[in-house]
């Protein structure tokens, strides 16, 4: 009876020892709280094993052995419970690590999408934010689709948000055109004058002067139209718009 009980107890001890030496994956030690919980479980198992070892040494009689067998069974049950807790904790930590990894991958992707990009505008290379480019393209899309009122509002919003943008000259020029096609010649005139004033080196500047002349014609101000055309010829003599300006001067009496 005693031999059989000792074998059973020895088997229980071996199970406890195997759990105590259960290797933890490197990933578990990424979380201090999880590491502490696992170490606490192993410490508890070691303490229980040492307690049984001490009692085996002190109780060699049959009645003591029966008591130890009962305690051993309790130990086996406690070890099984601790194994379950350890498995749950390990699975929870693995799931947390997976969520963290997915989060950082998503964050990295979002940050990359926010980085400035190089674009070429009117032959000049410039850096623009993705949001800036998208806002400009959406506004121009409205203009191309014939929604001139919507385009005007969108272009105004773009210029307010990105006054120093590489797209600003084109946006200002398109804003003037959106007013012109709606027969709002005064606002069109002011918008095109802003192109000439704020972006004199842009290819849109001589084109804006042509449109300024057209606005003056619509407003019955032929003198203003001639001044705009003369300014265009004087400041941008080699531009394609200068040749057009010369032809228009002959038609304005």
C-alpha positions in Angstrom: 0.0 0.0 0.0 2.7 2.4 1.0 4.8 1.5 -2.2 1.8 2.2 -4.5 1.1 5.5 -2.7 4.7 6.6 -3.0 4.7 5.9 -6.7 1.5 7.9 -7.2 3.0 10.7 -5.2 6.2 10.6 -7.1 4.3 10.8 -10.4 2.4 13.9 -9.0 5.7 15.5 -8.1 7.1 14.8 -11.6 4.0 16.5 -13.1 4.5 19.5 -10.8 8.2 19.7 -11.7 7.4 19.5 -15.4 5.0 22.4 -15.0 7.5 24.4 -13.1 10.0 24.0 -15.9 7.4 24.7 -18.7 9.3 27.1 -21.1 7.8 30.4 -21.7 8.0 31.9 -25.2 10.0 35.0 -25.7 6.9 37.0 -26.4 5.5 36.5 -22.9 8.3 38.5 -21.4 7.2 41.5 -23.4 4.5 42.1 -20.8 5.7 42.7 -17.2 2.4 41.9 -15.7 1.9 38.7 -17.5 5.5 37.6 -16.7 4.8 38.3 -13.0 1.6 36.3 -13.0 3.2 33.3 -14.6 6.2 33.4 -12.2 3.7 33.7 -9.3 1.9 30.5 -10.5 5.2 28.6 -10.7 6.3 29.8 -7.3 3.0 28.6 -5.8 3.5 25.1 -7.4 7.1 24.9 -6.1 5.9 25.8 -2.6 3.3 23.1 -2.6 5.8 20.6 -3.9 8.3 21.5 -1.1 5.5 21.2 1.5 4.7 17.7 0.4 8.4 16.8 0.4 8.7 17.9 4.0 5.7 15.9 5.0 7.0 12.8 3.3 10.2 13.1 5.3 8.4 13.5 8.6 5.6 10.9 8.2 6.8 7.4 7.4 4.0 5.5 9.1 0.9 4.1 7.2 -1.5 6.6 8.7 0.7 9.5 7.7 1.0 8.0 4.2 -2.8 7.9 3.7 -2.9 11.5 4.7 -0.2 12.4 2.2 -2.1 10.5 -0.5 -5.1 12.7 0.1 -3.0 15.8 0.1 -1.3 14.6 -3.0 -4.7 14.3 -4.7 -5.5 17.9 -3.7 -2.1 18.9 -5.1 -2.9 17.2 -8.4 -6.2 19.1 -8.6 -4.5 22.4 -7.7 -1.8 21.8 -10.4 -4.5 21.1 -13.0 -6.3 24.3 -12.0 -3.0 26.3 -12.2 -2.3 24.8 -15.6 -5.7 26.0 -16.9 -5.0 29.5 -15.5 -1.6 29.5 -17.1 -3.0 28.5 -20.5 -5.7 31.2 -20.3 -3.2 33.8 -19.4 -0.8 32.7 -22.2 -3.6 32.9 -24.8 -4.8 36.3 -23.5 -1.3 37.7 -23.7 -0.8 36.3 -27.3 -4.0 37.9 -28.4 -3.0 41.2 -26.8 0.3 41.1 -28.6 -1.4 40.4 -31.9 -3.7 43.4 -31.4 -0.7 45.6 -30.6 1.1 44.4 -33.7 -1.9 45.1 -35.9 -2.3 48.5 -34.3 1.3 49.5 -34.9 1.1 48.3 -38.5 -2.0 50.3 -39.1 -0.4 53.4 -37.4 2.7 53.1 -39.5 0.6 53.0 -42.7 -1.4 56.0 -41.6 1.7 58.0 -40.8 3.2 57.1 -44.2 0.1 58.4 -45.8 0.4 61.7 -44.0 4.0 62.3 -45.2 4.5 65.0 -47.8 4.8 63.8 -51.4 6.8 65.3 -54.3 4.8 66.5 -57.2 5.5 68.5 -60.3 3.4 71.6 -60.8 3.9 73.8 -63.9 7.4 72.3 -64.4 8.4 72.9 -60.8 9.0 70.1 -58.2 7.3 70.7 -54.9 6.2 68.9 -51.7 2.6 68.7 -50.9 0.6 67.0 -48.1 -1.7 64.1 -49.3 -4.7 66.0 -47.7 -3.7 69.2 -49.5 -3.5 67.4 -52.9 -6.8 65.6 -52.3 -8.6 68.8 -51.4 -7.3 70.5 -54.6 -8.1 67.6 -56.8 -11.7 67.4 -55.4 -12.2 71.1 -56.1 -10.9 70.9 -59.6 -13.1 67.8 -60.2 -16.1 69.9 -59.4 -15.0 72.5 -61.9 -14.4 69.9 -64.6 -17.8 68.4 -64.0 -19.5 71.8 -64.6 -20.4 72.5 -60.9 -19.0 76.0 -61.0 -20.7 77.2 -57.9 -19.5 74.2 -55.9 -16.1 74.5 -57.4 -15.9 78.1 -56.4 -16.7 77.3 -52.8 -14.2 74.4 -52.7 -11.5 76.4 -54.3 -12.0 79.3 -51.8 -11.8 76.7 -49.0 -8.6 75.3 -50.4 -6.9 78.7 -50.7 -7.9 79.5 -47.2 -6.4 76.3 -45.8 -3.3 76.2 -48.1 -2.4 79.7 -49.1 1.3 78.7 -49.7 0.5 75.5 -51.6 2.2 74.7 -54.9 -1.3 74.5 -56.3 -2.4 77.9 -55.0 -1.8 79.8 -58.3 -3.8 77.3 -60.3 -6.5 77.2 -57.7 -6.8 81.0 -57.7 -6.9 81.1 -61.5 -9.6 78.4 -61.6 -11.6 80.3 -59.0 -11.6 83.4 -61.3 -12.8 81.2 -64.2 -15.6 79.7 -62.0 -16.9 83.2 -61.4 -16.6 84.2 -65.1 -18.7 81.3 -66.4 -21.4 82.2 -63.9 -21.3 85.8 -65.4 -20.0 87.1 -62.1 -17.5 89.4 -63.8 -16.6 91.6 -60.8 -15.6 88.6 -58.6 -13.9 87.0 -61.6 -11.9 90.2 -62.1 -10.8 90.3 -58.4 -9.8 86.6 -58.4 -7.7 87.0 -61.6 -6.0 90.2 -60.2 -5.0 88.1 -57.2 -3.2 85.7 -59.5 -1.2 88.5 -61.1 -0.4 90.1 -57.7 0.4 87.0 -55.7 1.8 84.7 -58.3 3.6 86.9 -60.9 6.0 84.1 -61.9 3.4 81.5 -62.5 2.4 80.5 -66.0 -1.1 81.4 -64.9 -0.3 85.1 -64.5 -0.3 86.1 -68.3 -3.4 83.9 -68.8 -5.0 85.8 -65.8 -4.3 89.1 -67.5 -6.1 87.9 -70.6 -9.1 87.0 -68.5 -8.9 90.4 -66.7 -9.2 92.1 -70.1 -12.2 89.9 -70.9 -13.8 90.9 -67.6 -13.3 94.6 -68.3 -14.9 94.1 -71.8 -18.0 92.5 -70.1 -18.1 95.3 -67.7 -18.0 97.9 -70.6 -14.6 99.2 -69.5 -12.6 99.1 -72.7 -9.8 101.3 -71.2 -9.3 98.8 -68.5 -9.2 96.0 -71.0 -6.5 97.8 -73.0 -4.5 98.4 -69.9 -4.6 94.7 -69.0 -3.5 93.7 -72.5 -0.7 96.2 -72.6 0.5 95.0 -69.2 0.5 91.5 -70.5 2.5 92.3 -73.6 5.0 94.4 -71.5 5.6 91.9 -68.6 5.3 88.6 -70.5 6.3 89.3 -74.1 7.4 85.8 -74.8 4.3 84.1 -73.5 1.7 82.5 -75.8 -0.8 84.9 -74.2 1.1 87.9 -75.4 0.4 87.0 -79.1 -3.3 86.7 -78.2 -3.2 90.1 -76.4 -1.8 91.8 -79.5 -4.7 90.5 -81.6 -7.3 91.6 -79.1 -5.9 95.1 -78.9 -6.8 95.6 -82.5 -10.4 94.5 -81.9 -10.9 96.9 -78.9 -11.9 100.3 -80.2 
